[in-house]
Amino acid sequence: MGKLTREEISWILYDCGNSAYSMAITTALLPIYFGMFRGDAGMDLGYFNSLASILVALMSPILGTIADYKGKKMRFFLFFFLTGVLCTAALAVVPFGNWQVLVLLYVLTVIGFSGANIFYDAFLVDITDTSRMDSVSAQGFAYGYIASIIPFGISLAVIWFAGMDKALGYQLGFLITALWWGLFTIPMLRHVRHRYYVEPVHNPVRESFTRLLHTFRNIRTYKTVFTFLLAYFLYIDGVDTVIKMVVPYATAVIGQDLNMFVLLGILLIIQIIAFPCALLYGKLAYRFGTRAMIVTGIVTYIISVAFATFISGIVHIFILGAMIGSAQGGIQALSRSYYASIIPKENSNEFFGFYNIFGKFAAILGPFIMALVTDLTGNARFSILGILPMFIGGLLLFLSLPKTGLQKAPPVEGR
């Protein structure tokens, strides 16, 4: 079994960095902090998540197409990475109570985080062979989960000593997250290179729109790619929604009986559970096939969503979190590697632009539906059922897809 290369390790380390953002800002600290600003209107965060997703979705294919040209991919990655890190740090200086500025910065962090991920995901074709993609992609998510518990654990300790109802602890948590994200990106910037690209042209912007239009018109001819994107659009909606809305949902359903510090502790434990499970998905994909393991992940989420309607206490949240954690990294990692294996490498950014636009437009629906159902029914418990049809539809479409047909090498060893 081959060792990880320096480029593969550097690429994986970025996942270790940006997973701190995903944990602290997307899932845990920011939703709680926003709830301190807005009180009972905390579920409104779903609307702002949808707004951020719309903006990223509109930019994704255009940016991805331009970045396919030689020398562009890393520049775009750097721009969005810096936007995300700096705005995450800026969350710490928002005056308490000024929720409008908080939301504005949060939307910018989402744009930075998601925009950088367009190019980060596309670098997968540059840093490893097709036969190693499942394993390397899975290790990115796995090590990301286990690494994220360090800054998150430090932030929890700071919040505990500062006081759960005090702004200072959360503000310091935002700074810790930004610093961690930035430090773990340095190897990516130093060692990862753009190897598959389109040669520069005289007018890259105009040519990019021409190429984008051509691909959009002809994407139906890429039958496997098109079918996968439709399936991905549906099931990743639920995955992203659960990540973004689990804390607002648990808070709204359980109410005053919920011990927020215990909830954050459970989220920390879930990250630990997700680490071996993401690695396991990568190994099982080698044995049973990528397609079979993605189906397993979707089914796990369907069961989890059904179970979520019955939660009434911390024990239920832990069980729910363990189920989600067992599939979350695996389904994301294998979706990324499956897609990377069926697209042309020299147009990876362009195709990952479509991958992200399908993913981000999907991420608009779930949080919006949950917030809307809560407003219409006055009962947040019913809101989770709104994303169930997405998983079922995605599963049915995905079952029509073929196996990638690739000869896979044995999983690569970790560090």
Stockholm file with secondary structure:
# STOCKHOLM 1.0

chainA/1-415         MGKLTREEISWILYDCGNSAYSMAITTALLPIYFGMFRGDAGMDLGYFNSLASILVALMSPILGTIADYKGKKMRFFLFFFLTGVLCTAALAVVPFGNWQVLVLLYVLTVIGFSGANIFYDAFLVDITDTSRMDSVSAQGFAYGYIASIIPFGISLAVIWFAGMDKALGYQLGFLITALWWGLFTIPMLRHVRHRYYVEPVHNPVRESFTRLLHTFRNIRTYKTVFTFLLAYFLYIDGVDTVIKMVVPYATAVIGQDLNMFVLLGILLIIQIIAFPCALLYGKLAYRFGTRAMIVTGIVTYIISVAFATFISGIVHIFILGAMIGSAQGGIQALSRSYYASIIPKENSNEFFGFYNIFGKFAAILGPFIMALVTDLTGNARFSILGILPMFIGGLLLFLSLPKTGLQKAPPVEGR
#=GR chainA/1-415 SS CCBCCHHHHHHHHHHHHHHHHIIIIIIIHHHHHHHHHHGGGGGGHHHHHHHHHHHHHHHHHHHHHHHTBTTTHHHHHHHHHHHHHHHHHHGGGSCTTCHHHHHHHHHHHHHHHHHHHHHHHHTHHHHSCGGGHHHHHHHHHHHHHHHHHHHHHHHHHHHHHHCTTCHHHHHHHHHHHHHHHHHTTHHHHHHCCCCSCBCCCSSHHHHHHHHHHHHHHHGGGSHHHHHHHHHHHHHHHHHHHHHHHHHHHHHHHHGGGCCHHHHHHHHHHHHHHHHHHHHHHHHHHHHHCHHHHHHHHHHHHHHHHHHHTTCCSHHHHHHHHHHHHHHHHHHHHHHHHHHHHHSCGGGHHHHHHHHHHHHHHHHHHHHHHHHHHHHHHSCGGGGGGGGHHHHHHHHHHHTTSCCCCCCCCCCCBCC
#=GC SS_cons         CCBCCHHHHHHHHHHHHHHHHIIIIIIIHHHHHHHHHHGGGGGGHHHHHHHHHHHHHHHHHHHHHHHTBTTTHHHHHHHHHHHHHHHHHHGGGSCTTCHHHHHHHHHHHHHHHHHHHHHHHHTHHHHSCGGGHHHHHHHHHHHHHHHHHHHHHHHHHHHHHHCTTCHHHHHHHHHHHHHHHHHTTHHHHHHCCCCSCBCCCSSHHHHHHHHHHHHHHHGGGSHHHHHHHHHHHHHHHHHHHHHHHHHHHHHHHHGGGCCHHHHHHHHHHHHHHHHHHHHHHHHHHHHHCHHHHHHHHHHHHHHHHHHHTTCCSHHHHHHHHHHHHHHHHHHHHHHHHHHHHHSCGGGHHHHHHHHHHHHHHHHHHHHHHHHHHHHHHSCGGGGGGGGHHHHHHHHHHHTTSCCCCCCCCCCCBCC
//
